[in-house]
Amino acid sequence: MLWKHRDVSPQARSTHLVSMLLIATMAVASFALSPTALAQGCIVARSSSQLMGPESQAGYLQPGEFESSVSYRHQFSFRHFVGSEEQTYRVQQGTQVMNKINLQDLTLTYGVSTRCSLSLDVPVLLASRRSNNSPYTTTAQGLGDLGVSAQAWVWNPKKARRGNMSVGIGVVLPTGKSDVTNKVDKFDGKGPQPVVVDYSIQPGTGGTGIVFRWQAFRAVFGGAVAYVNGNYIATPQNFNNTLRTGQSPSSLTAYNSISDQYLIEGGITRPFSRIRGLTWSLGPRIEGVPAYDLIGDDMGFRRPGYAISIVPGFQYARSGQMFSFGIGKAIYRNRTQSATDALTGTHGDAAFADYVWLGSYSARFGGPGHGER
């Protein structure tokens, strides 16, 4: 293959290094609070909302205890960006691409000990994509890529009541389909023809990923807690076997890239004094896809970029159960230049959402005293 080995300019590699250092710096700076994938539109980053304190504010998970949760995110993207500049003419001309993403994530966590736990994540995707001036809509739905991870608290939970940090590692398995096709009629006289749907609405990536997770919290003042959470999914594979519709197999962008994804969020959460178990939270959230992977090559077709949002939210925890809801408002969006863009001297665009809607419910069972929380 022409793109077996990446050959990018020193400037592009420098930009990638700076981006990785920025992400690492944010994480390290956040960890200082302690004594805690993966997307916007065409950018494939499908992580759901993270925890915001010691095990979702319901206290530390106990040995032998389970926590099951279902989280949901919805977004509608239609604003196109090249770099950080919005292509406003796309909406004016009616040529914008519209993505609707509905993602459910089912998670089961088991407390192995007071410090360690194991988690299984099962994502389910329902999505559609349509160009405003197109005669047809493409859709995809189904099981996504399963994730299995282990995480551990750095400090002893029996002593670290005001602050702690956990780190985790796991794998994402290619259980979701990455080659979903639709039969569509383009009204060109050929009748319904099969097309491979865009990779932004494919349930799976077609590759295995390594998951790095972190969570940190620290009690600060007046009952408030500062928190930071995040994850990074590293994908050693280059691209999958899904040949994009209308592409020559020898093209640099013939096959979909298996790209890394990341999410970092932080902020403050504080309880309402008059309503037991009810808290509010506020903080920034950044998620996206890097142009260059942490491990392996980065060729194939991808739309790298990231979005920064401000997310106000509410959580209600009682008797081992928790409800949470948040709305992220995008304040900055950037469709960065991909590796193939850099090689060809181009810069593609991507559609981003104005808002991301987040909700979740979790419950605990088993283990000692689970009904007394």
N, C-alpha and C positions, 0 to 999 in steps of 0.2 A: 504494500500500500504506500502511496505517496506520503502519507502523514504518520508513518510508523513512529518516527522520532520527531519531537518538537524542535523547532529551530526558530526561536524568537529573538528579537533584538535585545541588546543590553538594557535599553530604556524600558521595554515592556517587562523584563525580569525585575528591574529595579522598582517599577510601579507595583508589581505583585508582592515583592518583599516588603515594601512600605505598608501595603494593605494588610499583610499578615501580621506585621509588627503592631499596627494600630489595633487589630482585633486582640492580639495577645496583651497589649498594654491595658486595654479596657478591662480585660478579665483579671489581670494582676492587680490593677488599681482597685477593682471591686473586692478582691479577696482581702484587701487591707482592712475592710470593715470587720473582719472576723477576729476573735482573740486568737452560705450554701455552696421533628428537618420528622420539607422544610417549602407561602410565597405571594408575591404580589403579581397577579396576572400572568404574563408570559414568562416571568422569572420563576423557575421551579424551585421553590423553597417552601416546604409544606409542614413545618413544625407547628404544633399547636401550642397553646399557652402553657407556660411553665409554672412551677410551684413558687410561692412567695413567702417562704418562712419554713419553720420546721415541719416538714410533711404537710403542706397545705394548711398551715395554721391550726391543725388539729392535734398537735403534739407529735413527738417522735413515734414512729412505728415500732411496735413491740415484737419480741421474738414470737414466732408462730402466728402472727397476725397478718391478715390479708387486707389490701386496699384495692377495690375495683373502682374504676372511673371511666366515664365517657365524656369526651370533649368534642366540641363542634366549632368549626370556623367557616365563615362565609365571606366571600369577597366578589366584587364585580369590577373588573378592570376595563378601562376604555381610553385612558389618557396615555398617549405615546410620548416617549422620551428618547432622545439621543444624547448620551451623557446626562447632564442635569437639565438640559433645555427641553421644555415641552414642545411637541410638534402640534401646536394648536390648530393648524390648518387641517389636520386629519378629521377632527370633529366637524369643522366648518364645511369640509367637502363631503362629509358622510362616508369616509373611507376607513374609519377607525375599526380596529378589531376588538371584539367584546368577549371577554372570558368570564364565565360564572363558575366559581369553585365552591363546592360544598364538601367538606372533609370531616368525617367522624373518626375519632381515634379511641379505641377501646384498650384500656390498660389494666393489667393485673400485677400488683406488687406484693411480694412476700417478704416478711421480716425474718431474715435468717438469724440475726442476733440484734442486740441493741444498737449496733453500729453498721451492720451490713444488710442489704436487701437485694432482691432479684426482681426484674420487671420484664413483662412481655407486652409489647405494643402491637396492636392490630388496626391498621388504618383502612378505612373504606371511603372511596372517592366517588362523587357524582359530579360531573362537570360538562360544560358545553362551550363551544367556541364558534363565533360567527363574525364575518366581516360585514359591516353595516350595508355595503352595496352588493353583497353576495346573495344568490338565490337559495342557498342552503345553509344549514347549521350542522356541525359535527358534534357528536356527544361521546362520552365514555363513562363507564361506571364499573365498579368492582373492587375486589380486595387489592390493597396496596402492598408495599414491601414490609414484611414483618420485622420487628426489632426485638432483640433480646439483650439485656444489659444488666450489669451488677454495679452497685454503688455503695460507698462507705463514708461515714462521717469521720472527719479527721480527729476531732476531739470527742472525748467520752460524753455521750448525751446525758448521763446522770449528773454530770458536773457542768456541762456547757449549756446552761439555760438561757443566757443572754445573747449568745452568738455561737455560730458553728459554721463549718464548711464541709460539703461533701463533694467527692469526685467519683466519676463512674466511667466505665468503658463497656462497649458492647459491639454487636454486629447488626447490620440490616441485611436481610436476606431477599433475593430477587423473586419474591412470590407473586408480585403484581405483574399483570400483562404490560408489556412495553410496545406491543405491535397491534393495538386495537385499530380496526378499519371500519369505515362506514361506507355504505353504498349511497351515493348521492347523484342527483340529476342536475347537471350544470346547464341544462337547456341549450345544449350545443348540437342537438340532433343525434347524439350517441346513446341516449338513455342513461339509466342509472349505472354508474361506474364505481368500483371500489377505490377509496382513498385512505391512506394512513393518516389518522388524526394527528394534530400537532402534539409535540412531546409535552407541552405545558398542561395537557389534560389527560395524558397517559397515566393509568393507575400506578405503574411501576417504572423503574429506570432501566431494568435489564442487567443490573450489576449488583455486586456485594459492596457494602460500605462498613467502615469502622467508625463507631460512634464514641465521641468524647463528650462527657457531660459534667457540669459543675453547678453547684448551688451554694449560696452563702447568705447568711442573715446576721444582723446585729441589732439588738435593742439600743435605741438612741436616747429619746427623751419623751416624757409625757405618754408613755405606752406605745410610742411609734417604733416601728421596726424598719430598718433599711435592708434591702435585699438585692441580690443579683443572681440571675440564672442564665444558663445558656447551653448550647450544644454545638458541636461541629461534626459533620459526617464527611469522612475522607473516603474517596472512591478510587482505589488503585487502578481500575480498568480504564481504558481509553474511551471507547465508544461501543455501543451495542450493535446488534445485527439488524436493526430496523432501518431498512432503506426508505428514505423519505420519498413521497410521491413526486414523480417528475424529475428525479435527480439521477445523474449518471453515477454508477458505482465508483468511478475514478475521481469524482469531485471531492474537494476538501470537506465539504459539508453534506456529503451523501448520507451519512449515518448520524444518528443522534448521539451526542456526547453524554457520557455518564459523569455528571459533574458533582463536585463537592457542594455542600449546603451548610449554612450556619445561622444561628439565632443567638442574640444576646439581649437581655432585658434586665432592667433594674428599676429601683425607685423606693418609695416610702409607702408603708401600709400602717393604718392606725385605726383602733376600734372606736365605735360610737359608744359614748359613755352610758347612754340610756337604754341601749338595746344589746343585750348580751349575745355575743357570737357574731355580731355584724361589724364588719370593717370596710374601710374604703382604701383604695390604693391609687397611686399615680406615679408614672415614670415613663422613660423612653424605651423603645424597642427597635432594634435593628435586625433585619433578616435579609438574606440574599444568597447569591451564587457567585463565587469568585471566578475570575477569568482563567486562572491557572490553579490546578489542583495541588494539594499538599503532597500527594504521592502519585507518581505515574504521569502519563501524558495527558494533554488537554485538547486534543484535536476533535474533529467532528463538529456537529452543529449544536451550539448552545447560545443562550442569551444571558450573559452574566450581568449582574447589577444588584442593587440593594435599595431598600426603602427604610427610612427612619420615621417612626410614628410616636406620638404621645398617646398613652393608653390610660384613661381613667377607668376604674373598675370597682366592683363591690363583691364581697365574699361573706357568706353566712355559714358558720360552722356550729354544729350542735349534735351531741350524742353520736359522735363518730361519722357524721355525714357533713358534706359541704357542698354548697352551691356557689358558683362564681359566674360573673358576667363582666365583660369589658368591651369597649369600642376603641380601636386604634385609629387615630386620624393622622394621615400621612403629612409630614412637614417637609420631607426632602426625598427625592427619588433620582436615581442615577443608573442609566443603562451604560455600563462600562464596555470597553472594547474587548472583544474576545481574542483568543489566540489566532484563530483563522482570519479575523478582521485585521489583526496586526500584520499578518503575512501578506494580505492582499491590499492593504492600504485603505480599507473601508471601515465603516462604523455603523452597525445595524441598530435598529430601534427595538423597543419593547413596550408593551402596554402595562400600566400600573393601576392599582385601585386607589381611590380616595380614602376608603375605610376598610378595616378588617373587623368583623364581628366575632367575638370569642365567648364561648360559654362552656361550662363543665359541671358535672355532678360526680361526687365520689362518696363511697361508703366503706366502712371497715367492718370486718367480721372475723371471728376466730380469735385465738389468743386470749390472754388474761384481761378481764375488766374492760372489754371493748364497748360494752353498753353503758359505761359510766362516764364517758368523755363528754 
